[in-house]
Amino acid sequence: MAIDRDLSPLMSTSQAATYLGVAPGTLRVWRHLGRHDQPAYVKVGRRVRYAPGELARWVTTRTEQPGTNTQTKNCGPQRQQRRRGPQ
């Protein structure tokens, strides 16, 4: 069974954060919270590393075209206000 792996050098959290345009702490928080939609990472001992190809794939999966987001919630005229208490 062949395994398709990106053989590029792995990136540190700081390098991955720079690539994504976020703070390194953001990636740490995402890992700590176990966000299911975070970029894939590799643990090498205690160190966390990111494969550049995985980061690029993650960005591609999150790319949206204007006007095509059908999963938008609570925005635009469809938003309904909830009232609390007696009516």
N, C-alpha and C positions, 0 to 999 in steps of 0.2 A: 504494500500500500504506500503510494507516494504521498508525501506531506508537502504542501505548497507553503513555504515560509519565506517571509521577506528577510533577506540576508544582509540588509543594510545595518550599519551600526545602530545600536539601541540608543535612545535619547533619555536623558535624565528628566526628572519632573520639571526642572527649570527650563530646559530646552523645549520640552513638549508644551509648556505653558506659553512660551514665547511664540512658538509655531501657531498655537490656537488663539493667541491674543488675550489670554486670561492670566490671572495671577497664579503663581505656583500653589498658593494656599487654596485656591479654588479647586484644583485637582486633588489636593489632599482631603478637602472636605467631601468632595464627591466620592472618593474611595472610602472614607470613614463612614459616610451615610449609606454606602452600598447602592448608590444610584444605578438603576438598571440600564440607563442610557448613556453611561460614561464611556470614554474611549477605553478599549482593551489595553491592559498593561501586563507586564511580566514581572514576577518577583524573582530577583537574583540575590539570594540570601536575604538580607534585610532591605536591600535596595529595590526601588521600583523603577522600571524602565519601560519605555514606550517605543514600539516599532514605527518608524515613519510611515510605512505603508498602511498600518492599522489606523493611524491618525488621519491619513488622507481618506481612507474608506469611511471612517466615522463622520468626517466633515461632509462627505458626499451623501451619506444617508440622512443627514440633517439639513441638507440644502433644499429650500423651498422656492418655488417660482411665485412671483407676485400674483395674487388673485386665484391661486390654486389650492390654498390651504382649506380643506373641507373639515378639519378638526378643530377650528378655532371656536373657543367657548367664551361666553360672556363678553362679547364685544359687538359693537354696532347696534342697530335698532332692535335686534332680537333680544337684547338683554332685558331681563325682567327684574324689577326691584322686589325684594322680599320685605314685607312689613311685619314688624313684631308687635305683639300686644293686641288688645282688643281693637276691632275695626270700627 
